[in-house]
Each structure stands twice: as structure tokens, then as C-alpha cells.
Amino acid sequence: MEPEKLRQFKEYGESVLQKLDSVPMRPSLQENWVPASLDDCLARLRDAANKTVEQASSPVKIGVMGEFGAGKTLLLGSLIGYADALPVSANPTTGNVTAIHIAQQDGFHTTQVHAFKVEYLDRQGVKDCLRFMLEEAEKRAVAAQIPSQQLAALKSLNPQDAGVWDGLLSFCEGAWNSSKNLELRYLLRELVLCARTYKAYEAAICVQHL
């Protein structure tokens, strides 16, 4: 709903409550001629006005659910503009409900999207990007002390090979199961997304412009 309409609902509810403040809570007890049913009507009206003000004033609530390690924290961090803003743990310690409250600050303006251009990598650009990611993966894999056979499998991957994507997915699965190192797992997620996207949509996205 538009902010202006929410503001109007809030003001309308407040005006109803203001009028009700001038009316006794139970007018039937004040005057004999007032029917008792009017008391119930006024009580329901007050409740409805309070709910209108409350709901029109309350912030938008978004629920995020998923298994441990599914990327909920990364998603929320990305939505607020800073992917690493929220704490993460290799252990499932965030199993309880976690609430994040975001308040708008005075002087801040809503992000405006102007004219833009999206240019996808060509096939060679993808291979160059993959080469860089593999080099970074090797550094993190060494720091995480993954098994030597998995490290050897990583080093054997060549971005120029046609079957590199299948080998990459196999390595990522093994490395994920072997280590809970967060730095390595962040990169493994990116590698898996990259591999799956390229395998499924290579012809559709390479050398495309928007």
C-alpha cells in the first residue's frame, strides 16, 4: 500500500479515537435512556480505530526461513546494502527467531535508479573470472586445511577445459563437506552459483546487453 494511503488511514483512526475520548466509556451507566448495546458498539469502534492506527503505523514485516547454511544471513545483509553486516557462525546458533529492526534516518533519501546498462561477460571473460576465483579458492582451501586430494583436484581444474564446470561442482561439494571454514564456504557458494548459471544459460547470457 502507498505511504500516503497509510498516512490517511492513520489520521482517520486517530480522529475517531479523538472523538471517542469525549464519550463516556459506558454511556448506558450514565443515562438510563441509553441502551446497553451502544456500549458494545462503542467498544468495537474503539478497538477497530486502535487497530487501524497500529497497522497503519507499524513497519513492513518480512519473514525469512530456511535451513542452516542456506544463505539467509547473506540475503538479509544484501537487502540492507551490506552483505557482511550481520554476524555468521559455522555452528547452527541462529536457530531461534532473530528480529532485525530497520529505521529510516532523517536526511537519508530513497535510492533512485536512473538509466543503466547491463553487459554480460563473454565466454573468455567468464573463463578469466573463473581463473581468478579458482586462485582465490586455492588460497582459502589451504588456509582451511582441506584434505590434500581435494586440494589436488582443485589445482587440476583448468578454466579452458570443457568439463571444468562438472569438476568444479564436484570439488565444491567435497570441500563443503570437509570444512566449515566460513571464508571458504562463502566462495564455494559463489562458485556453485557461477557453475550452475553458466551451464544452464550460457547461450542466453554471454555477450548480451540490457
C-alpha positions in Angstrom: 0.0 0.0 0.0 1.2 3.5 -0.8 2.7 5.5 2.1 0.2 8.3 1.5 -2.8 6.0 1.9 -1.3 4.5 5.1 -0.9 8.1 6.5 -4.6 8.8 5.7 -5.8 5.6 7.4 -3.6 6.5 10.5 -5.0 10.0 10.6 -8.6 8.8 10.2 -8.2 6.3 13.0 -6.7 8.9 15.3 -9.6 11.3 14.5 -12.1 8.6 15.5 -10.2 7.9 18.8 -10.1 11.6 19.5 -13.9 11.8 19.1 -14.4 8.8 21.3 -12.4 10.4 24.1 -15.3 12.8 24.6 -17.8 10.0 25.0 -18.1 8.0 28.3 -16.7 4.5 28.2 -20.1 3.0 29.1 -22.7 5.7 28.4 -25.6 3.4 29.4 -24.4 3.7 33.0 -24.6 7.5 32.8 -28.1 7.8 31.3 -31.0 5.4 31.8 -32.3 6.0 28.3 -29.1 4.9 26.5 -29.3 1.2 25.5 -26.6 -1.2 26.7 -26.0 -2.3 23.1 -24.4 1.1 22.5 -21.7 0.3 25.0 -20.6 -2.7 22.9 -20.8 -0.7 19.6 -18.5 2.0 21.0 -16.1 -0.6 22.4 -15.9 -2.3 19.0 -15.4 1.0 17.3 -12.6 1.9 19.7 -10.9 -1.4 19.0 -11.2 -1.0 15.3 -9.7 2.5 15.4 -6.8 1.4 17.6 -6.0 -1.5 15.2 -6.2 0.9 12.2 -3.7 3.2 13.8 -1.5 0.4 14.9 -1.4 -1.4 11.5 -1.0 1.9 9.5 1.9 2.9 11.7 3.7 -0.5 12.0 6.7 -1.2 9.7 6.6 -3.8 7.0 7.5 -7.2 8.3 9.3 -9.8 6.2 9.8 -13.3 7.3 12.8 -15.3 6.0 13.0 -19.0 6.7 15.4 -21.7 5.5 17.8 -24.4 6.5 21.1 -23.8 8.3 23.7 -22.5 5.8 21.1 -21.7 3.1 22.2 -18.1 2.9 19.5 -16.3 4.9 22.0 -14.0 6.7 23.8 -13.2 3.4 20.4 -12.4 1.8 19.4 -10.0 4.6 22.7 -8.3 4.6 22.5 -7.8 0.9 19.0 -6.3 1.2 20.2 -3.7 3.7 23.1 -2.9 1.4 26.0 -4.5 3.3 26.4 -8.3 2.8 28.7 -8.8 5.8 26.8 -6.6 8.2 25.2 -9.4 10.1 27.1 -12.0 12.2 27.5 -15.5 10.9 28.7 -18.7 12.6 29.8 -22.1 11.4 27.6 -23.6 14.1 23.7 -23.5 13.9 23.5 -20.9 16.7 20.9 -18.7 15.0 18.1 -21.4 15.2 16.0 -19.1 17.3 13.8 -16.3 15.9 16.0 -13.3 15.1 14.4 -9.9 14.6 16.1 -7.0 12.7 14.6 -3.6 13.0 15.5 -1.0 10.4 14.6 2.6 11.0 14.8 5.4 8.4 17.1 8.3 9.4 16.4 11.9 8.7 18.3 13.3 5.8 18.5 9.9 4.0 16.9 9.6 0.6 15.4 6.6 -1.1 17.7 5.1 -3.7 16.8 6.3 -7.2 17.5 4.1 -10.2 18.4 6.0 -13.4 19.4 4.9 -16.8 21.7 1.9 -16.7 23.3 -0.7 -18.8 23.9 -4.3 -18.0 26.7 -6.0 -20.0 27.3 -9.7 -19.5 30.8 -11.3 -19.8 31.6 -13.0 -23.0 32.9 -16.6 -22.8 36.5 -15.6 -22.4 35.6 -13.1 -19.7 33.8 -15.9 -17.8 36.9 -18.1 -18.1 39.1 -15.2 -16.8 36.7 -14.6 -13.9 36.7 -18.3 -13.1 40.5 -18.4 -13.2 40.6 -15.6 -10.6 38.1 -17.4 -8.4 40.0 -20.7 -8.6 43.1 -18.9 -7.5 41.3 -17.4 -4.5 39.7 -20.8 -3.7 43.1 -22.4 -3.6 44.3 -19.8 -1.0 41.2 -20.3 1.2 41.3 -24.1 0.8 44.9 -24.1 2.0 44.0 -21.9 5.0 41.1 -24.2 5.8 43.3 -27.2 5.6 41.1 -29.3 3.4 42.3 -32.9 2.5 45.2 -33.0 0.1 43.3 -35.0 -2.5 40.6 -32.3 -2.7 43.3 -29.6 -2.9 44.9 -31.5 -5.8 41.5 -31.8 -7.5 41.2 -28.0 -7.2 44.6 -27.4 -8.7 43.8 -29.6 -11.6 40.9 -27.5 -12.7 41.5 -25.6 -15.9 39.1 -22.9 -17.0 39.8 -23.7 -20.6 38.6 -27.3 -20.3 35.1 -28.0 -21.4 34.4 -30.2 -18.4 35.7 -27.7 -15.8 32.2 -26.9 -14.5 31.4 -30.5 -13.6 34.8 -30.9 -11.9 34.2 -27.6 -10.1 30.8 -28.7 -8.7 32.4 -32.0 -7.5 35.2 -30.1 -5.8 32.8 -27.7 -4.1 30.6 -30.5 -2.7 33.6 -32.3 -1.3 35.2 -29.1 0.1 31.9 -28.0 1.7 31.6 -31.4 3.5 35.2 -31.3 4.6 35.4 -27.8 6.1 33.2 -25.4 8.0 35.6 -22.5 7.3 33.3 -19.5 6.6 35.7 -17.7 4.2 36.0 -20.9 2.1 32.2 -21.6 2.2 31.4 -18.1 1.0 33.5 -18.6 -2.1 32.1 -22.1 -2.6 28.6 -20.7 -2.8 29.7 -18.2 -5.4 31.5 -20.9 -7.4 28.4 -23.2 -7.4 26.1 -20.4 -8.5 28.5 -19.4 -11.2 28.8 -23.0 -12.5 25.1 -23.8 -12.4 24.2 -20.5 -14.1 26.8 -20.9 -16.9 25.9 -24.5 -17.6 22.2 -23.7 -17.8 22.2 -20.3 -19.5 25.5 -19.9 -21.3 23.9 -19.2 -24.7 21.4 -16.8 -23.3 23.6 -14.6 -21.2 27.0 -14.5 -22.9 27.6 -11.3 -24.8 24.2 -9.9 -24.1 23.3 -6.3 -23.3 20.4 -4.7 -21.4 
